[in-house]
Amino acid sequence: MAWRDAKASKVRLLLFMASIILGIAAVVSIQLFSTNLKDNIQRQSKSLMGADFIIDSRQEPTVRAQSIIDSLQPDASEVKFVSMIAFPKNGGTKLVQVRGLEGGFPFYGSLDTEPSAVSGTYQESGGVLVDATLMLQFKVKPGDSIKIGELTLPIAGALKSIPGSSAFSSSVAPPVVVPYRFIEATQLLQFGSRKEYQYYYKVSDTVNLKQLQDQLEPQLDLENADLDTHTSTTNRLGQRYDNVGKFLNLAAFIALLLGCIGIASSVHIYIKEKLRAIAVLKCMGASRLQSFLIFLIQIAGIGIVGGLVGSLIGVGLQQLFPYLLKDFLPFTLVISITPAPILIGVFLGLFMSILFALLPLLRTWYVSPLDVLRVDEKASQEPTKIRLLVFGAILVFLYLFSFWLIKEPLYALAFVAGTVITFIILAGVALGFIKTVKRFFPKHWNFTARQSLLNLFRPNNQTVVLVVAIGLGTFLISTLYFTKDILLSKTEVGQTSENANIIVLDVQPPQLDSVAQTITANSLTVLNNIPLVTMRMHSINGTLVNELRQDTTRQIRGWVLNHEFRTTYRDELTESEEVVEGEWVSQINANDPIAISISDNLADDAKLSVGDPVVFNVQGVLMETTVGSIRKVDWAQMQLNFTIVFPAGVLEQAPQFNVLTTSVPDDASSAALQQNLVSNFPNVTIIDLRQVYTLVEDILDQVSWVINFMAFFSIITGIIVLIGSVRTSKYQRIKESVLLRTLGAKNSQILQISAFEYVFLGLLGSLVGIILALISSLCLALFVFKEPFIPSLVPFIVFLPGITLLVVAIGLSNIQSVLRSSPLEVLRRET
């Protein structure tokens, strides 16, 4: 019986299936991608690091740290830093990451070079490996020379990849590998230079790396050094990509939830039409269980087939993610298909189809044979207890499923609660609209307008179902769109002609005047001359930093205790700063207490407030200070911002170096200035923000593409759900339209009646959905992203009329058979 009825209703059942296919496809593709990502990270953990474990230090290791490093007998060592290089062949200059290597690194994976043989011979031959893309950009080849600081070396070959580097990091500062023994001769490691020392180790599989890490890390921590194993590093890498997964999972959840809405609304209308047929079956002796199972088997079959089709689409779709995210992954992702996500997809299709169709399905259980004669739409209502039980099961499923995807219990609860509140508001608005139309019915309107309004509240009306389906779908789509705008607004990059776009770092005091003269000699202006003083915290609120490191109950973040702060001194605030607590002190006299200004994020992480004492170690000299003010800093602005700012009159005599900034109008001016500076002052580092702007914008375009893709994916799902919901209502309106035509109504009148009805439904549902999305997005911006929210007009200009027109178009297509054929022919065909 289920099979026979399904064949007669195959078009409607296919629409039910379409509602869930895309949702299942999104979930399966993202789950498969996440599984592949974790497996690849786990499988390639040693190759990603190139060793079993490393010890690294942001400064030259202390005597105690060096003794620990030497006792473990490192198999390779490295010093790396950012610097400028020059190509004497064509005068080109570039900011790169210089990596001075000695030993057999990497022990796992390989240096991919061209020619391949130089990866094992460059150290003995004294050549340099230069990033392959960089060589193409500056048109150099093996055998040409490269100038690094005061040293000129031959290029041994092109470096295609090295363990631990990603396409993103290589784009910012391409790697240049130099034999370690030449680093001192470059004379680039001067006072204030940012550098990192790393020592690589290869051990047997019998060594317990976690035990070694637990034993040595506290000792190294006291010496401002760290020990990282290949497993701990890959765990952090996996956590980093979890954030990408969470957004993708959220988008998949929205797509799946839209599918659930489509099932619930479509099956509600579908079963309502079948109630009279079920009553006839019961008159003929069918039991409650038989009539219930007929439609349960149909819905279960749809769920299984839809889940299987969605899973297969998901398997194909997940092939896109490695391509979309290739620039963010430090390895090549190998795709493999596992059965678990596919089985989950089939189970989800079955389970969610039955669960969200259960409420209308239960109505078949309570149909009475007398309903053959009744016309009251409330004749066969399920008990309130049963209804509440089903609603409870749906809420539990939504929470558990969202928690499984998002992995955050509070966010999952908030998302489900927001959806439920939206559902209640939409249902309340629909019921309120029905009552309002009833009470203030415009009796003086013409026949077609009155008839369309009557359709909104007469028996068998679809107002509540369609308003909820349209409104909830619009709400989820608009919320995703507004959230996408918030995410992308956080990553906007802008520049003006008044802003500095060239930053010259590591200028030593004897070079200061000469560097400034070089800038002015190129017809440019020195916009900023910023002094930098390096220091570390010695004590916080009277407690020594060394004691805080050993305190396992501390609330102060670890980075504060180990960080080497680069501070400055000045007598005024910049445009990116705003004092939020305390008072800004611009200058102090000798012997006055030193009141410093700290950023709000440092205040939070160091648990500092205005008036708290902090003692700094300034290159061996202890300096007592107090927190005078706390600043809110806009770190998104591409300019030099500082966590700690001293007033003028304190650090002028401390060991320091300077940063100069200028603005260049074009590429030619930038290239000429960089060539002059690098040739005369090899130790300085030049950052061309114009290149950084271009790079960041390219990366953000890719991020935007991913976000827009997932938003578009959910929008397509929402459109399919709307088509399914409205299309299913076709079978309710055909009989009424046939009766109107039999009574003499013209085709134009029937079209107007249907058009007005669907305009009311589309406008009401989509408008309320967009308004609710606006409110929820404002809450997300203020409380989650902590960003100002400027709503886009796209949902109002595009979604509101677009969804309304879509609803009207589908609604009018429902009655085309009535308009093209005779009433008797239509009734026979539909029967």
N, C-alpha and C positions, 0 to 999 in steps of 0.2 A: 504493500500500500504506500509505504514511504517512497519507494522507487517510482511508482506510477504517478504520484502527486508531484514528485520532483521533476519528472519529465514534462509535466504540464506547466510547471512554474520555473522552467530552467533559466529564463532571462533574469527573473528576480533573484534567483539563487546565485547566479553568476555575479550579480551586483553585490550580494552579501560577501561573496568570496573576494571580490576586488577590494573591499574595504579593509581586509586584513593582510592581503598579500604584500603590499608595500611596507606595512609596519613590521611584519615578520622579516622581510628582506633587509630592512635597515638594522634590526636587532642582530640577525645572523651574520651579516657582513661585518658589522663592527665587532661582534664577539669573536669571529674568526680572525679578524685583524689583530685584536688584542692578544689572543692566544698565540698567534704567529710572532708577534712582537716580543712577548715574554720568552717564548722558546728560543728565538734568535739571540736575545740578550744573554740568556742562560748558556746557550751553546757556544757563543762567541766571547764569553766573559774574559778569558785569558787573552784572546786576540785583540780585544778592544783596548786592554791596558798594555799588552805586549810583554807582561811579566806576571809573576805570581803575586808580588806585592812591591810597593814602593815606599820610600821615606822621602818626604818633601819638606822644604823650609822656604819661607818667603824672604829670608835673609841668609847671609853666610852662616852656616851652622856654628853654634857655640861649641866650646871645648867639650862639654858634657855630651851634647848631641852628636858631635863628630866621633867621640869614642864609642857611642852606641852604634853609629853607622859603620864604623870600621870593624867593630867586633862581629858584625853579621857578614862581613866581606862582600860588599856589593859587586855584582857582575857587570854593571854598567852605571855610568853617571852622566848627568846632564845639567847644564845651566841654560835657562831660556829667558829671553827678555824681548821687549818690543823696541825696535829701532828703525832708523831710516837707512836705506841702501841706495847705491847709485850704480848705473850701468855706464862705464866710460865709453862704450861703443856709440851710444846715442844720447848720452846726457840725461837719461830718464832716472827718476827717483821714485821710491815707493816705501810706504810704511809696511814692515814685515815683522814676523816673529822669528828671531834668531834662536836656533837650537844648537848649542854646542854639545856634541855627543862624543863619548868614548866608551869602548866596550862593544859587546855583541848585541846590543839592543836593536830590534826587538827579538825576544826569545820565542814568542808566539806570533803568528801572523808574519808579515814581511814588509820591508820597504819596497813599494812598487815604483820602480824607476825605469827610465828610458835613456840609454840602453840598460837592460836588466842587470848586467854584470857589475855596474858601478856601485850598486847597493852594498857589495861586499868589499870594494876596493877603494872607495873615496877617502877613507881615513888614512890609509897608507900613502895614497897618491897626493894627498893634501888638496883635493878638490872640494867643491861645494855643490850640494844638491839644492836646486832652486825649483820652487813650485812650477808645475808644468804650465798652468794657465798664465802665470806671471811671465814666463819665457815667451809665450805666444803674444802676450799683450805688448811686450817691449822688443819683440823680434830679435831675441838673442838665442844662441844655440850652444851646445857643448863645445868648449874650447875658448869661448869668449870669457871676459873677466867681469868680476863684480867687486865693487868697493864697499867694504863694511867697516865703518869707522875709519881708522888710519891704515887699514890693511886692504890690499887688493889680492884676490885669489881667483884661480881659474874655475870655470863652471864645469863640473865633472859630468853632470847629467840632469835630467828633468825628474822632479819628484811628483809622482802621481798621487800617492797616498801614504800615510804613516799612521800606525795605530793610535787611536785616541782623538784624532782630529775629524771634524765634520765639515761639510761643505759650507756651513754658515761661518764657522770660526776661520776657515781658510779664506773666505771672501773678505772678512774684516781685516785680517793680517795674515797673508800667505806665509807658509813656513819656508825657512831657508836653513838647511842643516849644514853645520860647519864642524870640522874636527875640533874637539875640545881644546887641544893644545894651542890653537890660534886665538882663542877668545881674549886672552890677556893683551895680545898685541893689537887688538882692535881699539883698546883704550875707551871702550864704551861703558864699562862698569865703573861709574864715578859716583860721587856722593848724591844721594837722592834717587838713583836709578832703580826702577822697579825690576826685580829679578826673582827668579825662582830656581832653587837647587833641587834636583831629584836624583834619587839613587835607586836603581832597579835591581831586583833580586829574582833568581830562579831557584826553586827548591823542589825537592822530591814530593810526590803525592802523599808520603807518610807524615809530612809536617802538618801539625794542626795550626792553620793560619789564624783561626779565631782565638785560640789560646795565646798565640804569639802577639796578636793585636791587643788583647786584653792586658797582657803583661807589660808591653812596651809603651802603649799609647799614653798612659798617665805620665810616664817619665819624659816622653818626647813633648807632651803638651806643656810641661813646665819650661821647656826650652824653645817654645814657639815653633815646634815641628810636628808633623803628623805622619802616621803610618796608615796606608790604605791597602787593603787586599783586593784582588780582582773581584771577589764576591761582593764586598761592601760597595765598591764603586759601581758595579752593575746594578745592585739594588737601588742605589740613588738614581741611576740612569732610568731604571724602570719606573720609579716614583715620579720622575720628571715627565715622562710620557703618560702617566696616569691622568694628568690634568687635561691633556688632549683627549684621552679616552672618556673622561667625565663629560666633556662638552658633547662629544659624538654620541655618548650613551643617552644624554638628555634629549638630544634631537631625535634619536631612535625611539625613546620612550614617548615623546610627543606624537611621532608618527604612529606608533602602536596604539596609543590612547585614542587618537583620531579614528583608527580602525575599529576600536571597541565601541566608540560612539556610533559609527556607521552600522555596526551589527545590531546594537540595542535599538536604534531608531527604526532600522529597516525591518527587523523581526517583529517589532511592536506593531507596525502597520500590517505586515504580512499575516501575522496570527489573528489580528482583529478581523481581517477579511475571511479567515477560515472558521471563525466561531460558529457560523450558521451551519457549515458543512459538518463540523464536529458534532453539533447538536443532532444533525440528521443521522450520523453514524451511531450515536448513542441511542437514538430512537430504534435503530435496527439491531441493537444488542451489543455494540462495542463497549468494552469496559473503559474505565478511566485510564488505566495503565496502557491499554492499547492505543487510545487516541493520543496520549502523551508521548508514547514511544515513536509513533509515526513521524512526528515533527522533531523529536529529539534525534532520531537517526539521521534525518535530513541535515540538521544543523551540525551534528558531529561529523558527518561526511564532508560537509563544506569546510569545516575547520581543519580536518586532516588533509584534504586536497589543497586548501589554501595555504596551510602551513608548509606542505611539501613544495608547492610552487614557489612560495616566498623564500624558502630555504635555498632552493636551487638558484633563484635570482640573486640572493645574498651571496652565494658562493662566487658567482660571476662578478658581482658588484664590488666585493672586497678587494678584487685585483686592482681597483683604482687607488686605494689608500697608499700603497707604497709609492706610487707615482706622485701623488699629491704631497706626501711628506718626505720625499727623498732628500730634500735639502736640509732637513732637520735631523736626519738619522746619521750617526757616525759609522754606519755599516750598511752593506747591501742586504736588504730584507729578502729572505728566501721564503716563498709561500708554500705552505703545505695544507692540505685539507684534512681536518679531523672530524670524526662523526659526531662528537658531543654537541657543538652548536646546531648542527642539522637536526639532531634528535630534539634538542631544546625548541627549535623552530616548529617542528611538527607538534610537539606537546603543547606549546603555547597556542598554536592555531586551534587545536582541539579544545584546550581548557578555556581559553578566553572566549571562544565562540559559544560554548555551552554556558559559561558563567554569565556573560552579558546578554545572552538570549533567554536565560532561565526564567526571569520574571514574566515576560510575555508567554513563554512556554507553559509555565505553571497555570496560566489562565485556562489552558485547554483541560486541565484536571478538574476544574470547577464549573465547566460548562454543563448546563442542565438541558435535558431533551426539550423542555418547554421553551428554550431560547429560539427554537424554530419559529415560534409564534410571536415572541416578544420583539419589540423594537427599541427597548431601553438599552442604551449602550453600557449601563452599569449593571446589567442583569447578571453577568458572570465575573465578579471581582474576587480575586484571591484574598484570603484573610490578611489582616494587617500584620500579624505576627510573622507570617510567611514572607511578606514583602520586606519587613525589617530585617529578617534573617538573611535574605538574598542581598540586600543592600550592605549589610555587615560583611558578608563574604566578599563582595566586590571591593569594599574599602580595604579589607585585609590583603586581598590579592594585589591591589594597586600599591599599597605601602610596601609589601614584601618585594614586589617586582622593582619598584623604584629604588628601594634600598639596595637590592642586588646590583642594580646598574650604577647608582651614584656612589654607593659605599659610605654615605653620610646620613645617619639616622635622622638628624634634625632637618636637613635639607629635604630628605624624602618625605618626612612628615609635613613640612611646610608646603611642599609641592602638591601633595595629595589633599591637604586641607584647603589650599587655594583653589584647586579644581572642584572640590565639593562645594565650597562657598559660591563659586561661579555658577555651578549647576543649580544651586538653590535660588540664587538671584535671577538666573535666566528663567527658571520655571515660575518663580514669583512674578516676574515681569510679564510673562506670557499669560498667566492666569489673571493678573491685574488688567492686562490689555483686553482680555475677553470680557471681564466684568464691566470695564469702562465702555466698550462698544455696545454691550447689552443695555447699559443704563442710559447712555447718551446716543442711542441709535438715530442716525439722521434720516428720519422718515421722508423728508422732502427731497432726498437725492433721487436720481433716476434709477431705473430698474437694474441696470447692470452693476452700478456701484453698490446698491443695497444688497443685491444677490451675493456679490463678492464678500461684503462684510458679514452677511449671514453665514457664509461658509466657514467663517472664523470661529463661530461658537455653536453652530447647530450640531446635532448628534453625528458621531463619526468624524468630527473635525480633527485636523492634524496640527493645530496651532501650537500646542505645548511641545509636541514631539519635534516638529521642524524648527521652532524657535530655539529650543535647547540644542538640537544638533547643529544648526547654522551658527548660533551664538557661541557655543563651546568650541566649535571648529575655528571660527574667526578669532576667538579669544586666544587659543593656543598658537595659531599662525601669527597673529599680531604681536603676542608676547615674545615669540621667538625673533620676530623682525626687530622689535624695539630693543631686545637684549643684544642682538647682533650689532645694532647701532651703538649701544653703550660700549661693547667690547672693542669695536673698531675706532670709536672716538678716543679711547685710551691710547691708541697707537698712532694717532695722527702726527705727521711730521711737517713742520712749517719753517720757513726762513724768510727774512726780509733783508733788504740791502743795508739796513743799519746794524744788523747782527754780525758778530764775528763769524767767519767761516774758515779761518786758518788759525790753528792753535800750535804754538811752538813751546814744547815742553823741555824740561831738564836743562834750562839755561843756567850755567854756573855764574856766580857773581862777577868774576873777571871778564866774562863774555857779554855781560848785560848791555853795555853801551854799544859794543860792536854789532851785536845782533839787531838792536834797535835801529842803528844807522843803516844796516843792510836793508831793513824793511822800508825805511824812508827813502833810501836810494832807489828803490823800485817804484817810487811815486805812490806809496801806500802809507797809511796812518796806523800808528800803534794805538789800538783801541784800549787795551788793558795791559797793565804790568802787575802781575799778581805774585807776591812772594809766598813760598811754600816752606813750611817747617815740619819735619817729621818727628813724631813722639809716640809714646805708649802710655797707657794708664798705669800708674804705680799703686794707687789705692783709691777706693770708692767708698764714700761715707765712712772713712776711718778704718776700713778693712783692706788689708793688702790684697792685691790681685792674685798673688801666689796662693794665699789662703782660700780665696774664692774659687780658684781652679779646682782645689781638692774638696770643696764642699759640694756634696752630691745633692743637697737640699736647696741650693741657691736658685733664685729666680732670675738672676742676670743671665742674659744670653752669652754663650761661649765665645762668639766672634768678638764681642766687646773686650774680652780679657786678652785675646791674642792679637788683636788688630794693631797694625802700625798706622796711626792716623796721619794724614796729610792735612795740616791746618794752615790757616792764613790769618792775617791781621789787617783790619781796616776800620775806618771810622763811619761807615754808612752801610745801609742794607742795599741789596740788589733788587731788581724787579721780581725775581723768582722767590723772594723771601717775605715772610710776614710774622711779626712777633705775636704769639698767642698767649704767652704767660711771661710775667716779669717785665723788666724794663731793659731796653737796649742801652748798653754803655759803649759810647763811641771812642773814648780816650781816657786814659788814667795817667796820673803823675807817679813819680818814683815813690816807693814805699806804701802806695795805696793798695788795698786788697784788690786782687785780680778777679774781675767778674767776667766770665766767658758766656758765650751764647751757643747753645747746642740745638740740633734739629730734633723735631718731635719723635722721629723714629728711634734716635739714639736715647732720648729720654725714656721711651717705653722699654727698650731692650736693656738699658743699664739701670732701670728703676730709679731714675734721678728726677728731682723736682727742684724748683727755684729755691736757692739758699743752701743746697747740698754741697759739701766739700769734695773736691776731686784733686788728687795729686798726680801730676804728669812727670814722666821721665823724658826730658828733652836732651837726647844724646848724652846721657850720663848725669845731667843736672836735674834735681828734683824741684818742681815748681808747684806751689800750693795755689789752688784756685777755688772759686765757688761758682755755682750756676747762677748767672744773673738773669738770663732770659731763655725762653724756648721758642724756636722758630718753626713755622710750617714752611717746608721747602718744596717747590715744584720741581721734582727730579726729572719730569718729562721734558723740560726745556733743555735743548742741547747747548749748554754752557757750563762753565765750571761752578759747581755747587759744593758746599762744604758742610760736614756734620758738626764741626767745631770751628768757631770764629773767635779770635781774640781781639780785644780792643787795641787801638794804636797806643804805642808807648810801652810795650812789653817785650815783644819778640824781635825787635829790630836788630839786636846784636847776636841773635842765635844763628847757628849754622843753617843756611837756607839756600834754596835755588829759586829760580823765577819761571813764570809762565807768561809769555807774551801772546797777544791775539791781534789779528788784523782782519780786514775784509778785502777779498780780491774780486774783481768784476767778472773774470772769465778764466777759461782753462789756460790760456797762454800766460796770463799774469801769474797764475798759481804755479805753473811749471817753472817759469823763470825764477820766481822767489825760492821755490824748493831747491832748485839746482844751485843757486848762490849760497843758500844756508848750509846744505849738505856738504858742499865742497869746502867751505870755510870753517864750519863747525860740525864735524862728523858726529859728535856725541848727542846733539839735540835731536828730539823726536818731533816730527811735524804731522799733525792730523788735519787732513783736508776734509772739512765737514761737508763740502759739496759732494764729494765721493761717498761719504757716509750717508748723506741724505738719500742719494740715488740707491745705494745698497739696501738701506732700511726700507725705503718705499717699495723696492722690488720684492723684498721678503714679506712686507705687509700685504702686498697685492696677492701673494700666494695664500697668506693666512685668510685674507678676505674671501678668496675664492673658495677655500674649504668651508668657511662659515656660511657663505652664500649658497654653496652647494647643498649643505645640510638643511638650511632654511627652505630652499626651493624644493628639496625632497619632501619635507613635511607639508609644504603648500600643495604639492601635487597630490599627496595622500588626502589632504583635507578636501580638495576639489572632487576626488573620487568618492569620498564619503558623502559629500553634498549631492553628487549625482545619484548615488545609491539611495539616499534618504528621500530625495524629491521624486526620483524616478519610480520608486516603489509606491508612492502615493497616487501614481497614475491609475491604478486599479480601483482606487476609491472614487475617483472623479469621473471615470468613464461612464458609469451607469447614470450618474446625475446629469452629465452632459447629454447623453442619449435621450433621457426623459425630457430635458429642456428642448432639444431639437424636435422631439415628437410633438411637443406642445406648440411648436411654431417658432422657436427661437432661431434667429439667423446665426450664421457662422461668426460674423463680426461680434455679435453680442456674447456668444460663448467664449470667444477669444478674449474679449474685454473683461468678462467675469473672472476667468482664470488668471489673466494678467494682473488685475488689481489685487487678487488674493495673494499671488506670489510676490508682488511688489511689497505689500504690507509685511508678509512673513520675512522676506529677504532683508528689507530695510530694518525692521525691528531687531531681528536676530543679529545681523552684522554690526549695527550701530551699538547695541548694548555690549556685544563681544569686544569691540574696539575700545569702548570707554573703560570696560573692566581691565583690558590689557594695558591701557594707559596707566591706570591706578597701580596695577601689580608691577609694571616696569619701573614706575617711580619709586616704589618700595625697594625693588631690587637695586636701583641706582644709589639710593640713599643709604641702605642698610647692608647690602652685600658688596657692591663694587665701590661704594663711597665716592661716587663721581656725580657731578651735576648732570641732570637729565634734560636734554633738549629734544622733545618728541619730534619724530619725523612726520611729515604730512602725507607720506606715501599710503599708509593704511586708510586715511580718510579720503584721499583723492583716488586711489586705485582699488583697495580692498572693498570699501563700502559700495561704490557703484558696481565694481566688477563682480562681487559675490551676488549682489542683488540681481544684476542682469543675468548671471549664470543661473540663479534660481528660477527667474522668469522664463529663460530660454528652455530649461529642462521641463518646467511646468507646462509650457505651451506645446512642447514636443509630445507631451503625454496624451494630448487630445487630438493629435493630427488624424488618427484613424477615424475619430468621430466626424471630423469635418470632411473627410474624403469619401466616406461610404454612407450607405443608408443605415438608419438606426437598427433595423432588423439584422442586417449583415454584421454590424459591429457586435451586437449582443451574441449572435451565434459564434462569431470568431473568438470573442473573449471567453465565452463559456467553454 
